[in-house]
Amino acid sequence: MSVYWVNKVCSLTQTDLKFREMMRTTPAQALADFPLTAEEREAFLSRDMVALYKLGAHGFLLSRLARFECLGLTRDAYNDQLWTLRGTRWDFKEQGS
């Protein structure tokens, strides 16, 4: 496992505008030079945030992918995935907030 590189990808998404755009438009190409495991690479490309989190990725850094809509990921989709880790779903929209 290379969780350092998973976190590095997420960090670069926030700080490097060129890399961020590649993560939005050509994610496979953006990830090509990183020494990720096959499992990590597949999790990124399939937008499986739960898998990346379980592999040890930092939740805050993972959220950068959704913040900038990389990999086709939205904030709602990211939140929905992460809520499954807690086993509950608190939907503020349904509560009228």
BATOR-19753 format. One record per residue: residue number from 1; residue in one letter; x, y, z of N, C-alpha, C, O in turn. Coordinates in nm, 3 decimals, decimal comma. Each point is the difference from the previous one (the first is absolute). Layout:
<rs>
{r NUM; 'A'; {X; Y; Z}; {X; Y; Z}; {X; Y; Z}; {X; Y; Z}};
...
</rs>
This chain:
<rs>
{r 1; 'M'; {0,084; -0,119; 0,000}; {-0,084; 0,119; 0,000}; {0,088; 0,124; 0,000}; {0,104; 0,004; 0,066}};
{r 2; 'S'; {-0,146; 0,096; -0,139}; {0,078; 0,124; -0,013}; {-0,086; 0,120; 0,038}; {-0,013; 0,095; -0,077}};
{r 3; 'V'; {-0,043; -0,101; 0,196}; {-0,094; 0,105; 0,041}; {0,062; 0,139; -0,009}; {-0,072; 0,098; -0,019}};
{r 4; 'Y'; {0,202; -0,088; 0,033}; {0,065; 0,130; -0,017}; {-0,037; 0,059; -0,137}; {-0,034; 0,118; -0,010}};
{r 5; 'W'; {0,041; -0,200; -0,093}; {-0,026; 0,047; -0,136}; {-0,147; 0,029; -0,022}; {-0,034; 0,089; -0,078}};
{r 6; 'V'; {-0,053; -0,161; 0,142}; {-0,144; 0,030; -0,007}; {-0,023; 0,140; 0,057}; {-0,067; 0,083; -0,062}};
{r 7; 'N'; {0,123; -0,058; 0,179}; {-0,014; 0,132; 0,063}; {0,067; 0,109; -0,083}; {-0,049; 0,113; -0,005}};
{r 8; 'K'; {0,161; -0,146; -0,059}; {0,071; 0,097; -0,084}; {-0,085; 0,040; -0,120}; {-0,006; 0,118; -0,035}};
{r 9; 'V'; {-0,061; -0,215; -0,027}; {-0,090; 0,029; -0,112}; {-0,107; 0,099; 0,046}; {-0,029; 0,098; -0,069}};
{r 10; 'C'; {-0,030; -0,125; 0,184}; {-0,106; 0,088; 0,051}; {0,052; 0,138; 0,033}; {-0,066; 0,100; -0,028}};
{r 11; 'S'; {0,184; -0,093; 0,086}; {0,061; 0,128; 0,035}; {0,033; 0,081; -0,126}; {-0,026; 0,120; -0,005}};
{r 12; 'L'; {0,082; -0,186; -0,094}; {0,031; 0,070; -0,125}; {-0,126; 0,050; -0,069}; {0,003; 0,102; -0,069}};
{r 13; 'T'; {-0,112; -0,172; 0,087}; {-0,127; 0,044; -0,057}; {-0,037; 0,138; 0,053}; {-0,059; 0,080; -0,072}};
{r 14; 'Q'; {0,093; -0,054; 0,194}; {-0,031; 0,130; 0,058}; {0,099; 0,107; -0,041}; {-0,039; 0,115; -0,025}};
{r 15; 'T'; {0,165; -0,149; 0,016}; {0,104; 0,102; -0,015}; {0,052; 0,022; -0,141}; {0,057; 0,105; -0,029}};
{r 16; 'D'; {-0,074; -0,201; -0,059}; {0,057; 0,008; -0,135}; {-0,113; 0,009; -0,102}; {-0,068; -0,099; -0,028}};
{r 17; 'L'; {0,048; 0,217; -0,028}; {-0,112; 0,025; -0,090}; {0,005; -0,088; -0,126}; {-0,103; -0,050; -0,045}};
{r 18; 'K'; {0,221; 0,031; -0,010}; {0,014; -0,085; -0,120}; {-0,036; -0,145; 0,033}; {-0,073; -0,065; -0,076}};
{r 19; 'F'; {0,123; 0,016; 0,187}; {-0,031; -0,137; 0,041}; {-0,150; -0,014; 0,028}; {-0,061; -0,100; -0,037}};
{r 20; 'R'; {0,004; 0,200; 0,103}; {-0,144; -0,003; 0,031}; {-0,083; -0,014; -0,128}; {-0,094; -0,078; -0,006}};
{r 21; 'E'; {0,131; 0,155; -0,096}; {-0,074; -0,007; -0,126}; {0,015; -0,139; -0,064}; {-0,095; -0,052; -0,058}};
{r 22; 'M'; {0,213; -0,006; 0,069}; {0,019; -0,136; -0,052}; {-0,085; -0,101; 0,076}; {-0,055; -0,093; -0,059}};
{r 23; 'M'; {0,043; 0,112; 0,190}; {-0,084; -0,090; 0,080}; {-0,146; 0,014; -0,038}; {-0,078; -0,093; 0,017}};
{r 24; 'R'; {0,040; 0,209; -0,067}; {-0,138; 0,021; -0,044}; {-0,024; -0,057; -0,140}; {-0,107; -0,057; -0,027}};
{r 25; 'T'; {0,205; 0,071; -0,060}; {-0,023; -0,034; -0,141}; {0,061; -0,132; -0,044}; {-0,061; -0,073; -0,079}};
{r 26; 'T'; {0,179; 0,041; 0,128}; {0,069; -0,124; -0,040}; {0,064; -0,066; 0,123}; {0,122; -0,005; 0,011}};
{r 27; 'P'; {-0,205; -0,044; 0,081}; {0,055; -0,053; 0,125}; {0,098; -0,116; -0,018}; {0,098; -0,008; 0,075}};
{r 28; 'A'; {-0,121; -0,079; -0,168}; {0,093; -0,112; -0,020}; {0,139; 0,052; -0,036}; {0,101; -0,051; 0,049}};
{r 29; 'Q'; {-0,097; 0,152; -0,132}; {0,127; 0,062; -0,038}; {0,062; 0,073; 0,120}; {0,121; -0,006; 0,020}};
{r 30; 'A'; {-0,203; 0,074; 0,058}; {0,051; 0,072; 0,117}; {0,065; -0,095; 0,100}; {0,099; 0,035; 0,064}};
{r 31; 'L'; {-0,155; -0,154; -0,051}; {0,049; -0,097; 0,098}; {0,113; -0,089; -0,053}; {0,062; -0,074; 0,076}};
{r 32; 'A'; {-0,037; 0,080; -0,206}; {0,091; -0,095; -0,066}; {0,139; -0,008; 0,063}; {0,055; -0,109; 0,010}};
{r 33; 'D'; {0,001; 0,220; 0,031}; {0,138; 0,000; 0,051}; {0,012; -0,022; 0,150}; {0,111; -0,001; 0,054}};
{r 34; 'F'; {-0,222; -0,017; 0,014}; {0,004; -0,023; 0,145}; {0,017; -0,149; 0,029}; {-0,063; -0,084; -0,066}};
{r 35; 'P'; {0,146; 0,050; 0,164}; {0,021; -0,141; 0,035}; {-0,112; -0,056; 0,088}; {0,023; -0,043; 0,113}};
{r 36; 'L'; {-0,145; 0,046; -0,167}; {-0,116; -0,051; 0,073}; {-0,012; -0,150; -0,024}; {0,045; -0,052; -0,102}};
{r 37; 'T'; {-0,108; -0,016; 0,197}; {-0,031; -0,140; -0,022}; {-0,117; -0,008; -0,099}; {-0,069; 0,099; -0,023}};
{r 38; 'A'; {0,048; -0,215; -0,033}; {-0,113; -0,019; -0,092}; {-0,131; 0,030; 0,071}; {-0,091; 0,059; -0,059}};
{r 39; 'E'; {0,080; -0,098; 0,185}; {-0,121; 0,023; 0,078}; {-0,025; 0,150; 0,021}; {-0,113; 0,046; -0,013}};
{r 40; 'E'; {0,218; 0,028; 0,044}; {-0,013; 0,145; 0,020}; {-0,039; 0,070; -0,130}; {-0,088; 0,085; -0,002}};
{r 41; 'R'; {0,156; -0,123; -0,105}; {-0,029; 0,061; -0,130}; {-0,145; -0,025; -0,041}; {-0,070; 0,090; -0,046}};
{r 42; 'E'; {0,025; -0,215; 0,063}; {-0,137; -0,035; -0,035}; {-0,100; 0,076; 0,087}; {-0,104; 0,044; -0,049}};
{r 43; 'A'; {0,135; -0,028; 0,178}; {-0,089; 0,074; 0,090}; {-0,013; 0,145; -0,045}; {-0,110; 0,056; 0,001}};
{r 44; 'F'; {0,221; 0,007; -0,040}; {-0,007; 0,137; -0,051}; {-0,088; 0,005; -0,125}; {-0,093; 0,080; -0,008}};
{r 45; 'L'; {0,123; -0,166; -0,087}; {-0,067; 0,007; -0,130}; {-0,147; -0,038; 0,007}; {-0,080; 0,042; -0,084}};
{r 46; 'S'; {0,043; -0,122; 0,185}; {-0,141; -0,036; 0,016}; {-0,070; 0,089; 0,103}; {-0,116; -0,022; 0,034}};
{r 47; 'R'; {0,189; 0,124; 0,014}; {-0,054; 0,096; 0,098}; {-0,045; -0,068; 0,129}; {-0,102; 0,038; 0,058}};
{r 48; 'D'; {0,176; -0,138; -0,014}; {-0,036; -0,074; 0,121}; {0,073; 0,060; 0,120}; {0,107; -0,046; 0,039}};
{r 49; 'M'; {-0,167; 0,149; 0,018}; {0,061; 0,070; 0,112}; {0,007; -0,086; 0,126}; {0,093; 0,013; 0,079}};
{r 50; 'V'; {-0,190; -0,100; -0,062}; {0,001; -0,090; 0,116}; {0,121; -0,093; -0,007}; {0,067; -0,021; 0,101}};
{r 51; 'A'; {-0,040; -0,033; -0,218}; {0,116; -0,088; -0,015}; {0,129; 0,076; 0,032}; {0,086; -0,052; 0,071}};
{r 52; 'L'; {-0,072; 0,173; -0,123}; {0,120; 0,079; 0,028}; {0,012; 0,032; 0,148}; {0,109; -0,005; 0,056}};
{r 53; 'Y'; {-0,221; 0,038; 0,006}; {0,001; 0,029; 0,144}; {0,042; -0,124; 0,079}; {0,080; 0,009; 0,092}};
{r 54; 'K'; {-0,134; -0,124; -0,129}; {0,035; -0,125; 0,069}; {0,146; -0,039; -0,022}; {0,059; -0,070; 0,082}};
{r 55; 'L'; {-0,003; 0,116; -0,193}; {0,142; -0,026; -0,027}; {0,090; 0,093; 0,081}; {0,122; -0,017; 0,002}};
{r 56; 'G'; {-0,182; 0,117; 0,064}; {0,077; 0,088; 0,086}; {0,006; 0,145; -0,044}; {0,068; 0,080; 0,063}};
{r 57; 'A'; {-0,137; -0,045; -0,170}; {0,001; 0,139; -0,047}; {-0,064; 0,091; 0,105}; {-0,094; -0,039; 0,069}};
{r 58; 'H'; {0,145; 0,159; -0,060}; {-0,050; 0,098; 0,094}; {-0,131; 0,058; -0,052}; {-0,007; 0,043; -0,115}};
{r 59; 'G'; {-0,097; -0,043; 0,197}; {-0,132; 0,046; -0,041}; {-0,003; 0,143; -0,050}; {-0,069; 0,030; -0,097}};
{r 60; 'F'; {0,143; 0,059; 0,162}; {0,003; 0,139; -0,044}; {0,061; 0,011; -0,139}; {-0,053; 0,070; -0,086}};
{r 61; 'L'; {0,164; -0,139; 0,065}; {0,065; 0,006; -0,130}; {-0,088; -0,062; -0,108}; {-0,006; 0,052; -0,112}};
{r 62; 'L'; {-0,063; -0,161; 0,144}; {-0,092; -0,060; -0,096}; {-0,109; 0,098; -0,041}; {-0,043; 0,002; -0,115}};
{r 63; 'S'; {-0,001; 0,079; 0,209}; {-0,109; 0,094; -0,031}; {0,040; 0,104; -0,103}; {-0,086; 0,062; -0,062}};
{r 64; 'R'; {0,216; -0,042; 0,041}; {0,047; 0,094; -0,102}; {-0,043; -0,045; -0,139}; {-0,024; 0,083; -0,088}};
{r 65; 'L'; {0,015; -0,214; 0,067}; {-0,043; -0,051; -0,130}; {-0,141; 0,045; -0,031}; {-0,031; 0,040; -0,113}};
{r 66; 'A'; {-0,055; -0,047; 0,212}; {-0,140; 0,042; -0,019}; {-0,010; 0,152; -0,006}; {-0,079; 0,054; -0,078}};
{r 67; 'R'; {0,157; 0,014; 0,159}; {-0,007; 0,147; 0,002}; {0,024; 0,057; -0,139}; {-0,064; 0,097; -0,040}};
{r 68; 'F'; {0,158; -0,157; -0,033}; {0,035; 0,050; -0,133}; {-0,061; -0,085; -0,112}; {0,038; 0,013; -0,116}};
{r 69; 'E'; {-0,132; -0,099; 0,153}; {-0,073; -0,085; -0,094}; {0,093; -0,078; -0,093}; {-0,022; -0,008; -0,120}};
{r 70; 'C'; {0,125; -0,049; 0,179}; {0,092; -0,084; -0,074}; {-0,057; -0,141; -0,012}; {-0,081; -0,042; 0,083}};
{r 71; 'L'; {0,123; -0,028; -0,185}; {-0,046; -0,138; -0,025}; {-0,150; -0,006; -0,026}; {-0,057; -0,109; 0,001}};
{r 72; 'G'; {-0,006; 0,222; -0,022}; {-0,145; 0,003; -0,016}; {-0,073; -0,014; 0,133}; {-0,119; -0,032; 0,003}};
{r 73; 'L'; {0,189; 0,056; 0,105}; {-0,055; -0,016; 0,135}; {-0,061; 0,131; 0,048}; {0,061; 0,106; -0,014}};
{r 74; 'T'; {-0,180; -0,114; 0,070}; {-0,064; 0,118; 0,058}; {0,009; -0,007; 0,152}; {0,031; -0,105; 0,057}};
{r 75; 'R'; {-0,057; 0,217; 0,008}; {-0,001; 0,001; 0,146}; {-0,107; -0,092; 0,056}; {0,023; -0,072; 0,097}};
{r 76; 'D'; {-0,141; 0,073; -0,159}; {-0,108; -0,087; 0,047}; {0,039; -0,148; -0,013}; {-0,025; -0,079; 0,092}};
{r 77; 'A'; {0,084; 0,043; -0,204}; {0,041; -0,140; -0,019}; {0,107; -0,039; 0,102}; {-0,003; -0,110; 0,055}};
{r 78; 'Y'; {0,098; 0,201; -0,030}; {0,104; -0,026; 0,100}; {-0,063; -0,019; 0,138}; {0,031; -0,096; 0,071}};
{r 79; 'N'; {-0,119; 0,188; -0,033}; {-0,064; -0,009; 0,132}; {-0,082; -0,128; 0,013}; {0,004; -0,067; 0,104}};
{r 80; 'D'; {-0,078; 0,033; -0,208}; {-0,079; -0,123; 0,004}; {0,089; -0,122; 0,023}; {-0,035; -0,088; 0,079}};
{r 81; 'Q'; {0,148; 0,085; -0,146}; {0,092; -0,114; 0,019}; {0,055; -0,005; 0,142}; {0,002; -0,105; 0,064}};
{r 82; 'L'; {0,044; 0,219; -0,014}; {0,061; 0,001; 0,132}; {-0,100; -0,028; 0,111}; {0,036; -0,059; 0,102}};
{r 83; 'W'; {-0,162; 0,099; -0,121}; {-0,101; -0,030; 0,101}; {-0,020; -0,150; 0,016}; {-0,037; -0,046; 0,108}};
{r 84; 'T'; {0,061; -0,030; -0,213}; {-0,018; -0,145; 0,011}; {0,098; -0,060; 0,099}; {-0,025; -0,108; 0,054}};
{r 85; 'L'; {0,133; 0,175; -0,029}; {0,098; -0,049; 0,099}; {-0,057; 0,007; 0,141}; {0,037; -0,081; 0,086}};
{r 86; 'R'; {-0,125; 0,174; -0,061}; {-0,059; 0,016; 0,133}; {-0,124; -0,086; 0,017}; {-0,046; -0,022; 0,112}};
{r 87; 'G'; {-0,007; -0,026; -0,223}; {-0,117; -0,084; 0,008}; {-0,131; 0,075; 0,010}; {-0,106; -0,061; 0,011}};
{r 88; 'T'; {0,112; 0,194; -0,014}; {-0,121; 0,080; 0,005}; {0,009; 0,109; -0,105}; {0,108; 0,033; -0,049}};
{r 89; 'R'; {-0,222; 0,022; 0,016}; {-0,002; 0,111; -0,096}; {-0,089; 0,109; 0,057}; {-0,122; -0,016; 0,009}};
{r 90; 'W'; {0,184; 0,126; 0,028}; {-0,076; 0,113; 0,051}; {-0,012; 0,100; -0,114}; {0,098; 0,064; -0,037}};
{r 91; 'D'; {-0,215; -0,051; -0,017}; {-0,021; 0,086; -0,116}; {-0,063; 0,131; 0,046}; {-0,120; 0,004; 0,030}};
{r 92; 'F'; {0,198; 0,101; -0,025}; {-0,049; 0,130; 0,046}; {-0,112; 0,054; -0,088}; {-0,087; 0,072; 0,049}};
{r 93; 'K'; {0,087; -0,106; -0,176}; {-0,106; 0,047; -0,090}; {-0,134; -0,054; 0,044}; {-0,100; 0,072; -0,004}};
{r 94; 'E'; {0,096; -0,198; 0,046}; {-0,125; -0,058; 0,045}; {-0,045; 0,056; 0,134}; {-0,119; -0,004; 0,032}};
{r 95; 'Q'; {0,212; 0,057; 0,046}; {-0,032; 0,055; 0,131}; {-0,042; 0,146; -0,008}; {-0,036; 0,061; 0,100}};
{r 96; 'G'; {0,040; -0,004; -0,220}; {-0,043; 0,137; -0,018}; {0,105; 0,103; 0,036}; {-0,033; 0,118; 0,016}};
{r 97; 'S'; {0,157; -0,159; -0,002}; {0,106; 0,095; 0,033}; {0,062; 0,059; -0,123}; {0,091; 0,082; 0,010}};
</rs>
